[in-house]
Amino acid sequence: MKKFEVPAHYRSTILGRIKEIRKENDPRKKDHSPFVFQVGKTEFVIPRHFGFCYGVENAIEIAFRTVAENPGKRIFLLGEMIHNPQVNEDLIAEGIQFLVDNHGTRLVDFSTLNSDDIVITPAFGTTVQMAAELAQLGVHLERYNTTCPFVEKVWKRSAELGNRGYTLVVHGKYLHEETRATFSHAAETGPVVIVRNRKEAELLARYIQKELSDEQFQIDFANKYSPGFIASRDLKKIGVVNQTTMLASETQEIATYLKDVVVEMYGEEATTDTRDTLCYATNDNQNATIGVLESGADLAIVVGGFNSSNTIQIATILGERMPVYFVRNSDDLISLERAVVFNARLLKEEEIIPSILLQENLKLVVTSGASCPDKTVDLVIQKIVSLRGETVSVETALEGRI
């Protein structure tokens, strides 16, 4: 796989060494078990897959190269590069300005843009409409496009299915930048509707089965369907694709469920298999996370941006079996008696008293989202070791694993 040039300060010593050890011991990546090491009375469990994925490293490389190649020019980003506060703050420090926020609200008057300006497309991609508007202003996005290749794969598959007469059902969060972009591209070739979860898929099934009216569809799926969508006409032949950071298992469950409903109504040709659009990195990270559920850990610490969808999924998986502290960085672990965390179930930030960290013998799962630098996780591990007063260094503990 391609090697990317990302800033050195995103690289790690601890996780870098762990990856070296795993490569030495398992060069063909056949062993999917977690990596375990002991630092004093603290045992760390590190999943087989975590952290930066292909699409994120690609986006970061392009963004920093854009700055280096265009001294003196105004450089803008169409929203957050990725959902990680440190990376986005670093880009702002390089002089990059954000054109829109996470919800699409404009932060800069587009009429002030001109053909000399550089605009970077973030890893989530952008809508057809936004790209067209910028092109009219003389701003073209092709040169500095960091859209994840796996997101673009979903777009290509959507176009293919739309041209073959399929309606696209997008499993995603309808306000998320990636889902808005996928929706926009898919709507170029056919009808599209977004479902957030199994519950909304079951509601959609009632329209496939013609139990509910077209008028009620417009209420139930307001802002989640393409212009001109008519439920009684457009739900006879469907394909399911997803926002790549959703739970892959949930996407597959929804696709299988809707397939059964459509086949019963309209026959086998009314649906198609879209498993080839699932992001391999999301799949690997989620499967690796599932792989540590039986570790017997007392606690999981998940590191990443609080608005990161893929990180929320990891925290959700781990939360089924153990307490989870979802933190942005080591600063959120203020002390053994105080921490700032994100509640992935309630989707809100809260301050807690982390009494579990006071246990004499502690077993911890530590992992991160696909947009989180390894260095940030390093600092979290070091902070835990420091707070717990361990006298053995992490480096010494890792050398003992060779």
Secondary structure, DSSP 4 states (H G I P E B T S, - for coil): -------GGG--SHHHHHHHHHHHH-TT----SPEEEEETTEEEEE-SS-S--HHHHHHHHHHHHHHHH-TTS-EEESS-SSS-HHHHHHHHHTT-EESB-TT--BSS-GGG--TTSEEEBPTT---HHHHHHHHHTT---STTB---HHHHHHHHHHHHHHHTTPEEEEES-TTSHHHHHHHHHHTTTS-EEEE-SHHHHHHHHHHHTT-S-HHHHHHHTTTSB-TT--HHHHSSSEEEEE-TTS-HHHHHHHHHHHHHHHHHHH-GGGB---GGGS-HHHHHHHHHHHTTGGG--SEEEEES-TT-HHHHHHHHHHHTTS-EEEESSGGGEEETTEEEEEETTTTEEEEE--GGGG-SSEEEEEEE-TTS-HHHHHHHHHHHHHHTT--S-HHHHHHTT-
